[in-house]
Amino acid sequence: MSNTAQKRAIESYRARLTQRGFKRFEVLALESDRELIRSLARQLAEEGPEADQARQTVRALVSGEPPKAGSILSALRRSPLVGADLDLSRSREEGRRVDL
């Protein structure tokens, strides 16, 4: 890269990334994991609930700690049916008489 215009373009691009809060770093991994790591990096670079969920999942996986209790309850609270006003009540019947 002896071309000064090319060097300036790269420096300018990296400066814009720094302004956005990004940082370049090197990762050593297997060749077969290349696309996985790149897609994870892309996902983490985005803002939103998917990026937050990816962070939490990776942190939990890397920490090696068992999952916290109550995770089923928190998953149910994130359900799209929350607040849907479903009538889940059942009628109570005595049942039938059985001769023994």
DAPENOR-V349922 format. One record per pair of residues at least 12 apart in sequence whose ideal C-beta (glycine too) atoms are under 10 Angstrom apart, sorted by the first residue. I is the first residue (numbers start at 0). GAP is how many residues later the second one is. Records with the same first field share a line. If there is no record, write none. Layout:
I: GAP, GAP
This chain:
16: 28
19: 25
20: 24
21: 19, 23
24: 16
26: 14
38: 15
39: 14, 18
42: 12, 15
43: 14
48: 29
52: 25
